[in-house]
Amino acid sequence: MILEKLISMICEEFGFSEDEVDGSAPLYEFINDDAELEELFLSLESEFETEFAEEIDTGISVSELADMIEESIG
């Protein structure tokens, strides 16, 4: 569920189709700069009512980020 929502959010915010976003792909394939990364995290924190304790590197995969979200919301 979280992975699917995350993929949907990436598609909506950055103009990709769901066919283009794969859970194993690193975030840097979809995010061009720090401003876009910050935009994504603000959206994620709002959507999932959580905060990220650490800075996230764009080298992590979409599914790894989904796992982090899942851990943070319990």
For each residue, the residues with C-beta under 8 A, 3 or more apart:
1: 4 5
2: 5 6 48 66 69 70
3: 6 7 23 62 63 66
4: 1 7 8
5: 1 2 8 9 47
6: 2 3 9 10 44 62 65 66 69
7: 3 4 10 11 18 21 23 62
8: 4 5 11 12 18
9: 5 6 12 13 40 43 44 47
10: 6 7 13 14 16 21 30 40 62
11: 7 8 14 15 16 17 18 20 21
12: 8 9
13: 9 10 36 39 40 43
14: 10 11 30 31 36
15: 11
16: 10 11 20 21 30
17: 11 20 21
18: 7 8 11 21
19:
20: 11 16 17
21: 7 10 11 16 17 18 25 30 62
22: 25 62
23: 3 7 61 62 63 66
24: 61 62 63
25: 21 22 29 30 61 62
26: 29 58 59 60 61 62
27: 30 31 37 40 56 58 59 60 61 62 65
28: 31 58 59
29: 25 26
30: 10 14 16 21 25 27 62
31: 14 27 28 36 37 40 58
32: 36
33: 36 37
34: 37 38
35: 38 39
36: 13 14 31 32 33 39 40
37: 27 31 33 34 40 41 56 58
38: 34 35 41 42
39: 13 35 36 42 43
40: 9 10 13 27 31 36 37 43 44
41: 37 38 44 45 52 56
42: 38 39 45 46
43: 9 13 39 40 46 47
44: 6 9 40 41 47 48 50 52 69
45: 41 42 48 49 50 51 52
46: 42 43 49
47: 5 9 43 44
48: 2 44 45 69 72 73
49: 45 46 73
50: 44 45 69 72 73
51: 45 72
52: 41 44 45 55 56 68 72
53: 72
54:
55: 52
56: 27 37 41 52 60 65 68
57: 60
58: 26 27 28 31 37
59: 26 27 28
60: 26 27 56 57 64 65 68
61: 23 24 25 26 27 64 65
62: 3 6 7 10 21 22 23 24 25 26 27 30 65 66
63: 3 23 24 66 67
64: 60 61 67 68
65: 6 27 56 60 61 62 68 69
66: 2 3 6 23 62 63 69 70
67: 63 64 70 71
68: 52 56 60 64 65 71 72
69: 2 6 44 48 50 65 66 72 73
70: 2 66 67 73
71: 67 68 74
72: 48 50 51 52 53 68 69
73: 48 49 50 69 70
74: 71
